[in-house]
Each structure stands twice: as structure tokens, then as C-alpha cells.
Amino acid sequence: VKRMVIATLAESGMNLSDDVVENIIDKTFDEADTKQDGKIDKEEWRSMVLQHPSLLKNVTLQYLKDITTAFPSFVFHSQ
């Protein structure tokens, strides 16, 4: 996830330190994982997107195709 966030930020011209990136990831996960079970389920994701609609710009099919090509280990698994 960290590599993906760094790549996304770099595309926007933002080069942040590792500490700042880790802080962003931690705070975002803490906010999204309202059940505090170590996972972000569909309900939690929906709530997060409703609070922050700009998140959707990074989950278009083309964007996800590009990111999974660049980072093959970043693959979504659904149950």
C-alpha cells in the first residue's frame, strides 16, 4: 500500500518523506476501519467515500488497471 501511495503522490508532483506517507496511511486506515478489525469492508469503504468523495477519482477502472500493472502485488481479493 505504501508503494502505491508514494506512486500516486508522485504522479501529483508530491514527494513526501516516508514518515509523512506512513502517517497518512495510518490515519486514513484508522478513520476507515471503524469496526477496528484490521480490515476495511464494503460498508466502511462506502462510509469513507461518502465522507470523502474525491477518493473515487483514484478507483476508476483505468486507474486500477494502471496501478495493478505497476504494482502486481496490489490485487483486490473479494469474498
C-alpha positions as a Markdown table, in Angstrom:
| # | Residue | x | y | z |
|---|---|---|---|---|
| 1 | Val | 0.0 | 0.0 | 0.0 |
| 2 | Lys | 2.8 | 2.4 | 0.9 |
| 3 | Arg | 4.4 | 2.0 | -2.6 |
| 4 | Met | 1.1 | 2.7 | -4.2 |
| 5 | Val | 0.5 | 5.8 | -2.1 |
| 6 | Ile | 4.0 | 7.1 | -2.9 |
| 7 | Ala | 3.4 | 6.4 | -6.7 |
| 8 | Thr | 0.1 | 8.2 | -6.5 |
| 9 | Leu | 1.5 | 11.2 | -4.7 |
| 10 | Ala | 4.5 | 11.3 | -7.1 |
| 11 | Glu | 2.1 | 11.5 | -10.1 |
| 12 | Ser | 0.6 | 14.6 | -8.5 |
| 13 | Gly | 4.1 | 16.0 | -8.0 |
| 14 | Met | 4.1 | 15.5 | -4.3 |
| 15 | Asn | 7.3 | 13.9 | -2.9 |
| 16 | Leu | 6.8 | 13.3 | 0.8 |
| 17 | Ser | 9.0 | 11.7 | 3.4 |
| 18 | Asp | 8.4 | 8.1 | 4.4 |
| 19 | Asp | 7.3 | 9.2 | 7.8 |
| 20 | Val | 4.6 | 11.5 | 6.3 |
| 21 | Val | 3.4 | 8.8 | 3.9 |
| 22 | Glu | 3.1 | 6.3 | 6.8 |
| 23 | Asn | 1.3 | 8.8 | 8.9 |
| 24 | Ile | -1.2 | 9.4 | 6.0 |
| 25 | Ile | -1.8 | 5.7 | 5.6 |
| 26 | Asp | -2.2 | 5.1 | 9.3 |
| 27 | Lys | -4.6 | 8.0 | 9.8 |
| 28 | Thr | -6.6 | 7.0 | 6.7 |
| 29 | Phe | -6.9 | 3.4 | 7.8 |
| 30 | Asp | -7.8 | 4.4 | 11.4 |
| 31 | Glu | -10.6 | 6.6 | 10.0 |
| 32 | Ala | -11.9 | 4.0 | 7.6 |
| 33 | Asp | -11.6 | 0.9 | 9.8 |
| 34 | Thr | -14.5 | 1.9 | 12.1 |
| 35 | Lys | -15.0 | -1.7 | 13.3 |
| 36 | Gln | -11.3 | -1.9 | 14.3 |
| 37 | Asp | -11.0 | -5.4 | 12.9 |
| 38 | Gly | -7.9 | -4.7 | 10.8 |
| 39 | Lys | -9.9 | -4.7 | 7.6 |
| 40 | Ile | -11.9 | -2.2 | 5.5 |
| 41 | Asp | -15.1 | -3.9 | 4.4 |
| 42 | Lys | -17.6 | -2.6 | 1.9 |
| 43 | Glu | -19.7 | -0.8 | 4.5 |
| 44 | Glu | -16.7 | 1.0 | 5.9 |
| 45 | Trp | -15.4 | 1.9 | 2.4 |
| 46 | Arg | -18.8 | 3.3 | 1.4 |
| 47 | Ser | -18.9 | 5.4 | 4.6 |
| 48 | Met | -15.4 | 6.7 | 3.9 |
| 49 | Val | -16.3 | 7.6 | 0.3 |
| 50 | Leu | -19.4 | 9.4 | 1.3 |
| 51 | Gln | -17.3 | 11.5 | 3.7 |
| 52 | His | -14.5 | 12.0 | 1.1 |
| 53 | Pro | -16.0 | 11.7 | -2.4 |
| 54 | Ser | -12.7 | 12.7 | -4.0 |
| 55 | Leu | -11.4 | 9.2 | -3.2 |
| 56 | Leu | -13.4 | 7.9 | -6.1 |
| 57 | Lys | -11.1 | 9.5 | -8.7 |
| 58 | Asn | -8.4 | 7.0 | -7.8 |
| 59 | Val | -10.6 | 3.9 | -8.2 |
| 60 | Thr | -11.6 | 4.2 | -11.8 |
| 61 | Leu | -11.1 | 1.0 | -13.8 |
| 62 | Gln | -8.3 | 2.6 | -15.9 |
| 63 | Tyr | -6.5 | 3.8 | -12.7 |
| 64 | Leu | -6.8 | 0.4 | -11.0 |
| 65 | Lys | -5.6 | -1.3 | -14.2 |
| 66 | Asp | -2.6 | 1.1 | -14.3 |
| 67 | Ile | -1.8 | 0.6 | -10.6 |
| 68 | Thr | -2.1 | -3.2 | -10.7 |
| 69 | Thr | 0.2 | -3.2 | -13.7 |
| 70 | Ala | 2.8 | -1.1 | -11.9 |
| 71 | Phe | 2.4 | -2.9 | -8.6 |
| 72 | Pro | 1.4 | -6.6 | -9.3 |
| 73 | Ser | 1.2 | -7.4 | -5.6 |
| 74 | Phe | -1.6 | -4.9 | -5.2 |
| 75 | Val | -4.5 | -7.0 | -6.2 |
| 76 | Phe | -8.0 | -6.8 | -4.8 |
| 77 | His | -9.5 | -10.0 | -3.4 |
| 78 | Ser | -13.2 | -10.3 | -2.8 |
| 79 | Gln | -15.1 | -12.8 | -0.8 |
